[in-house]
Amino acid sequence: MKNLNLINVLSSDAMPAWVVSSFPVIKIVLAVLICLCALTVTILVLCQKTEDQGGTNAITGTADTFYNRNKGESLQGKIKKTTIALTISIFVLCIAFLIINSIYRGY
C-alpha cells in the first residue's frame, strides 16, 4: 500500500493539474470576500449606536424595559447580530486563505 501522509497529499505533485491551477483563483476570491466583509463590518460598526446608558447598568438597578427584553429584534439588534456573523466569517475566511496559501505557494 502506498504511504499517504499529509505532506504527500498536500504536495503539488500528488494533486491533479486542474486543482493546482485553480488555487490562484481561489486565493483571489477569498481575498475579495475578506475585503468585502471587512468593509461591511466597518460600515455596520459606524452605524451602531453606543450602549452607554449614563453610568447605569444591571448592577446598579437598571429597570427591565420592553426595549431591553426585545433588543435583538430591533434594528440595532439586527445590526449587532450581522456584525458578529460577519466578524466570524472574516475569521473563517482568513483561516481558509492561510490553508490555501500554505498548500500552494505560487512558485
Secondary structure as UniProt FT lines:
FT   HELIX           6..10
FT   TURN            12..14
FT   HELIX           17..47
FT   TURN            54..55
FT   TURN            58..61
FT   HELIX           66..69
FT   HELIX           71..73
FT   HELIX           75..103
//
